[in-house]
Amino acid sequence: MVQRSRLGILVTLSCAIVLAVGCGRSERADLTPAMQVPPPQADPAAMQRADRIAGEVAAKAKRTEKAEGKQDLIKDEVKVTTNASGQPVVEQKGEASWYGRYHHGRVMANGERFDQHGLTAAHPTLPLGTEARVTNLENGKSVTVTINDRGPYAKGRDIDLSRGAAERLGLMKDGAVPVKIDAVMTPVPAQTARRE
């Protein structure tokens, strides 16, 4: 009798364990994975502005593409996307060069003096003050620069980086490299928007 009650207890415990494990699994199976939240929608006015700027960038790139000659390192492309925060981004593929000592201390398009060691760049059409991530497509190195000047004036180049930015990209020896530019279009204050 004692053996049967022990056997009964053992069977009951085994069943309880199986049920507990089974219940635990079913509870886990019922858990739905965290829903992925879609990125916020870009403001229509900001997207419209980004499309206009991208059009200007593409038109300038098309004009200079013919002048690239041996410096035609990549087919120029321009498009508008959005980042994880829903901000419009003007993406451009093209060629980058750099400028330094000769221009050091001269006044730039934004009215400030050029510092060759800073992380800045000259671009023909992106709005002054724009933050842009520039990636060297040959080595994968990236740097974030502020567009604070106009240029480049060498034919067939799409962006001119300060010496400091060029060093971070490994551009110093090559003179020109293919790059991808990701320029975030931040909201524009109403006063500035009227002047753009």
N, C-alpha and C positions, 0 to 999 in steps of 0.2 A: 504494500500500500504506500509506504514511504517512497519507494522508487517511482511509483506511478505519479505521485504528487510532485516529485522532483522533475519527472519527465514532463508533466503538465505545465509546471512553472517554466521549465526550459523552453517548451514549445510556445507558451504565451509570451515569454520575453523575446523569443526569436521573431514572432509575428509582430510584436510591438516595434522592434528595431526595424524590421522590413517596412512596416507602415510609416514609421517616423522618417526613414530615409526616403521612401516613396513620396511622402507628403512634402518633404524638404525639396525634392526635385521638382514636384509639380508647382510648388510656390515659386521656385526660381524660373520655371518655364513660363509662369504667368506674368512675371515681371517683363514689361515691355522696355526695349532699349530706349534710352533718352532720345526724344525726338530731336532731330537736327533742325535747328532754327535757320531758316533761309537768311542770307545776308540782308541787311536793311536796303530798301529801295533807294536809289539815288534820287535826289531832288530833281524834278524835271527841268527847272531853270539851270541847275548846275550841269546837267547832262547836255542841255542845249548849248551852254557856254563851252563845254569840253568838245562838243562836236564842231563848233565854229573854230576853236583853237586848233583842233586836229586837222581841219581843212586847210588852215593857213600853214601848219607845219608840213603837211603832205605836199602842198603846192610849192613851197620853197625847196623841199627835198627833191621833188621832181625836176625843178629847174637846175639844181646843182648836180643831180645824178649824171647828167650828160658830161659834166666837166671833170668827173672823177678820174678818168683815164686809168693809170696803174693803181690809183688809190681806191678803185672800186672793189672794196673788200667784202661787201655784202649787199644784197638787193635791199634798197631802202623800202621800208614799210611803216605805215602809221595806222593805228586803230585806237578806239576808245573802249576801255573795259571799266569794271568797278572793283574796288578792293574790298576786303572783309568788312570794312566799316560802311560800305555803301557809297564811298566817295568815287567820283569819276577819275580815271587815270588815263592820260594820253600816253600810249606806248609807241615808241619809235625805234626802229632798227636803222643804223647808219654807221658812219665813220666818225671817230673822235681823234682830235689832236690836242696839243697843249700849248700854253703860253706862260712865260715866266719873267725872268730878270729884266728884259727890255721894257716891259710894261709895268714893273713893280713901282708902286707909288703914284701911278697915273690915275686920273679920275675916270671912273667907269660910268656906264649908262645910268646907273641908279644914283649917281652923285657921290658915292664913296670912293676911297682910294683903293686901288688893287693891291692885295697882299698875295704874292705868289705862293706863300706857304699855307694859305687858307683852303677851305674845301668849297670852292666856288666854280662857276662855269659861265661861259658866254654861249648864248643860243640866239639864232636869228628871230624866232617868233614866239617862244614860250614867254608868258608874262614874267616880268621882273619880280623877284621874291619867291618864285615857285621852287619848292623842294623836289628834287628829282634823284632817283636812285639810278646810277649808271653802272652797268655790268659789262666787263670786258668779256666778249664772247670767245676769246681764245684761251683764257685761263680761268674763267669763272669768278674772278675777283670783282667785288662791288664796292661802291662808295656813294654816300649821299651828299649831294652838293646843292647849293643855292644858286639859282640863275640870277646873276646880278649885273650882267654885261651883255652887249650885243656882239655878234660875230658867230662863227669864225669868218675871217675874210679870205682865207685860203680856199681856192675853188674845190668843190667836191667834199667839203667837210661839213658835218652836221652839228657838232658841238666842240667847243674849245674848253678844255679843263685847265684849272690852275695847276701849277707845278705840284702842289701838295696833293691834289686829287689824282693827278697823273701818276705820281709815285705809288700811291696806294693801289692803283689798277695795274701796275707793272707796264706802263705805257712809255716810260722814258726812253728806252732803247729803240723802240719801233717807230716812233714819230707819229704813226696813225694805226688805229686798231678798229675792228668791228665792235660795235657796242649796242646794247639795248638800253634805252632811256625810259624809265617809268616816272612820269611827272604827275604828281597828285594835284588835282584841281580843287583847291580849298574854296569854301564859300567866300564871295567877294562882298565887302561892305557896300552899302547902297551908293555912297559917294564915289568910290572907286569904280563901281560898275558903270556909272554914267560916263566916266572918262575913258573906259577901255575901248 
